[in-house]
Amino acid sequence: IVTIELSDKERKNGLLKQICKEKERAEEAVHFNDDNQLFYCGAGRTSFAIDPYGFFKLCGSLSHPDCVYDLRKGSLREAWDRFVPQVREIRTEDEKCRKKCLGCPLINLCMWCPAASYLECGKLDGWVEDFCQLAHARAEALGTV
């Protein structure tokens, strides 16, 4: 994967930008690790998605049952004003997630997020070994380790 990514100039530049974000996020990682907050991404901050069944999601990939709002039973205003803050306040008590993911300086290179975690392992706060290995391979290939 890394070889293919680095052979594409745009993708390589995108990864290098992620490294810059990584440095900016270093202090935030300590904050998130302290309060166990899962959602540090942009989900529900400036955009959202509505699936064909009328379910409001903070992002198109976030399909966990506790993170979707049925617009047939409520309004868009309720979803945005009440539901989004509720989801963004979800915390983890999973020690592995806190140490291996939320506190990791390579989190922007692995692309871990609660939505991807749920899709991979059925938990919003699950550690995904493949993401971790990929992040370390990217960091090594880009000379940031």
N, C-alpha and C positions, 0 to 999 in steps of 0.2 A: 504494500500500500504506500509506504513512504517513498519508495523509488519512483512510483508512478506520480505521486504528488509533487516530488521535487523536479520531475521532468517537465512539469507544466508551470511555466513562469508565473501565471496569475495565481495559481494555487500556492506556489512557494511564497509569493509576496503576501498572500493572505495569511499564511502560517506565521510569517515574520511579524505581521501586524498583531497577530494573536499573542506573540511573545511580548510585545510592548504592552498589551492589555494585561498580560500576566504580571508584569512588573507593577503596574498601577494597582492591581488587585491584591498584591501581597499583603498590604495592611488590612484590606477588607477580609481576607481569608481568616485572619486571627479573629476579627469581629464575628464572622459567621460561625466559626468553630466554637466561639464562646457562647453564643445564644442559640445554637443548633438550628438556625434558619436554613431551610432547604432552597428556597427560591431567591437566588441572587441575580438571575438572568432577567431579560426584558419581558418575560411572559406577563401579560396583563398590565404592563406599564403604559405602552403607547399603541398597542394593537391587540387584536383578539381574532378568533376564528369562530364561525358558526358552521357546523356540519350539515349535511343534507337532511338530517332528522330534527333539526331545530335545537341542537345542543350547543350552547355557548362554551367555548374553551379559551383559556388564557393564551394558548398557542395551538397550532394545528396538530401537534404530536401528543398533546397532553390529554390522555383518554382515561385516566384513573377515575373510577366512579365518584370519588369525593371531590373531583376537580372539574366536573362538568355541570352545567346549569341548564335545565330544561326551560327554554324560552316559551314553550306552550303553556307553562304553569306560572310564569312570571314575566316581568318586563326586562328589556335591555337595560334600563336605568338601574333596576334592582341588581341585575347581574354585575354591572360595572361598579356601582357605588357600594354594594354590600358583599357580593359574592367574591369578587376579585381580591379585596383586602383579606377576606377570610382565608382564601387559598394561599395567598402570599405569606400568611402568618404561620403556615404549617411548619412544624419543627420536627427534628429527628432526635431520637434517643439512641439510635444505633451508633455504637462507638466506632465500628469499622468505617461507616460512612463519614463520621466526623473527622476521623484521623486520616483516612486514605483519600477521601474526596474533597470535602469542604475545606480542609486545611492544606491541600496540596498546591504547591506553586505551579504545577503543570496542568491545572484543571482546564485552562483555556486551550490547551493542545489536545486534550483527550475528548473534549466536547461533551463531557458528562453534564447531565442535567436531570432533574427529577422525571421529566417525560421520557427521556431515553432510557433511564434506569428502569422505569416501569415497563417499557416495551421489552427490554432485555430480560428482566428477572422478576417482574411482577410486583416490585416494591418501589415506591418513590425514592427511598433512601438506600437502595441496593448498590453495592460495589460491583462494578463490571470489570472483570479482570482483563478482557480484551481491550477495553478503552484505556486502561492503565498501561498495558504493554505498548499500545500504539502511541500514547503520549510520550513515553520514555524513548521510544524509537525515533519519534519526530524530533524531540529535544536533542538527542544525540546527533542525528543527521544534520540538524541546523546549527550544531555547535553551541548549544545553550546549556549543556550539562557540565 
